[in-house]
Amino acid sequence: QVQVVESGGGLVQPGGSLRLSCAASGSGFSMNDMGWYRQAPGKERELVARIISGGSTDYADSVKGRFTISRDNAKNTVYLLMNSLKLEDTAVYYCYAEEPYKLGYREYWGQGTQVTVSS
């Protein structure tokens, strides 16, 4: 059973930076797609950034130029460097990982980590 564990959330002032980490363990495979979603109070969960095993990335328009996603395939770990944080970045950030399974994939999610941007 794959476990996905996030870390690195916290409280930061506007304009500050945080780095989130997410490790997927318990699989004998290299994860395919890994990434981050977030959910703010009263809002739907939205994609923040994703990265596939080959390195291609995709970002939400609201974070382009401020957030950078990267991964260590050997460790099945994905990182999210968040710079120039804004009040509206406040949310619970969830990591997911896709494990190859038969002819498709199985998706696993972390428990979420809170990011609060406040002065």
ABEGO torsion letter per residue (X at the ends): XBBBBBBGBEBBBBGBBBBBBBBBBGBABBBBBBBBBBBBBGBBBBBABBBBAAGBBBBBAAABGABBBBBBAAAGBBBBBBBGBBAAABBBBBBBBBBBBEABBBBBBBAEBBBBBBX
